[in-house]
Amino acid sequence: MKNPIEHLNKIFDNRVRLGVMSTLMVNEEINFNDLKQLMDVTDGNLASHLSTLEEHGYIKVHKGFIGRKTNTTYSITKAGEKAFKEHIEALENMIRGIR
């Protein structure tokens, strides 16, 4: 029998990345400041986790302006959605004891 944890995605082990992905699953996009407030983390901490998710192709970064202020928003990619759903499914299967 297979070990149920082998289906978990290591990228989503971290609570901030898990929170970001969960937020993006239910929001089309969200800006940096709203995410920072939601996750209750520092700029640097959030930026580092967002970089990891972007490097893996799980989120898209959109840089723009609102007036003269920069506005960076994030959205989930198809690959990110698929990977996150698989991760959640693996967690659910672990909880139910399904291998």
C-alpha positions in Angstrom: 0.0 0.0 0.0 1.1 3.5 -0.8 1.9 6.0 1.9 -0.9 8.7 1.9 1.5 11.5 2.6 3.4 11.0 -0.6 0.5 12.7 -2.4 0.8 15.9 -0.4 2.5 18.8 -2.1 5.5 20.0 -0.1 5.0 23.6 -1.4 1.7 23.8 0.5 3.2 22.7 3.8 3.7 26.2 4.9 0.7 28.0 6.5 1.3 31.2 4.5 1.4 29.5 1.1 -1.6 27.3 2.1 -3.4 30.5 3.1 -2.5 32.3 -0.1 -3.6 29.3 -2.3 -6.9 28.9 -0.3 -7.6 32.6 -0.7 -6.9 32.6 -4.4 -9.1 29.5 -4.9 -12.1 31.6 -3.9 -11.1 35.1 -5.2 -10.3 35.8 -8.8 -7.5 38.0 -7.7 -6.2 39.8 -4.6 -3.7 42.6 -4.1 -0.5 42.4 -2.0 -1.8 44.6 0.9 -5.0 42.7 1.3 -3.1 39.4 1.3 -0.6 40.7 3.8 -3.4 41.8 6.1 -5.3 38.5 5.7 -2.2 36.4 6.4 -1.0 38.7 9.1 2.7 38.6 7.9 5.4 41.1 7.1 6.0 42.4 3.6 9.2 40.4 3.3 7.7 37.2 4.6 4.7 37.3 2.2 6.9 38.4 -0.8 9.1 35.3 -0.2 6.2 32.9 -0.1 4.6 34.5 -3.2 7.9 34.2 -5.1 8.0 30.5 -4.3 4.4 30.0 -5.5 5.2 32.0 -8.7 8.4 30.1 -9.4 6.4 26.8 -9.3 3.9 28.3 -11.7 1.0 28.2 -9.2 0.2 31.9 -9.2 0.4 34.8 -11.7 1.6 38.3 -10.7 0.0 41.4 -12.3 1.8 44.7 -11.7 -0.1 47.9 -12.5 -0.9 51.3 -11.2 -3.8 52.9 -9.4 -3.2 56.5 -10.1 0.5 56.9 -9.3 0.6 54.1 -6.8 1.8 50.7 -7.8 -0.7 47.9 -7.4 0.4 44.3 -7.5 -2.3 41.6 -7.7 -2.1 37.9 -7.7 -4.3 35.2 -9.2 -4.1 31.4 -9.3 -3.0 29.6 -12.5 -4.6 26.5 -13.9 -1.6 24.5 -12.8 -1.9 26.0 -9.3 -5.6 25.2 -9.1 -4.9 21.6 -10.2 -2.0 21.1 -7.8 -3.9 22.6 -4.9 -7.0 20.5 -5.5 -4.8 17.4 -5.6 -3.2 18.5 -2.3 -6.5 19.0 -0.6 -7.8 15.7 -1.9 -4.7 14.0 -0.5 -5.4 15.6 2.9 -9.0 14.5 2.8 -8.0 11.0 1.9 -5.5 10.9 4.7 -8.2 12.1 7.2 -10.6 9.4 6.0 -7.8 6.8 6.0 -8.0 6.2 2.2 -4.8 5.1 0.5 
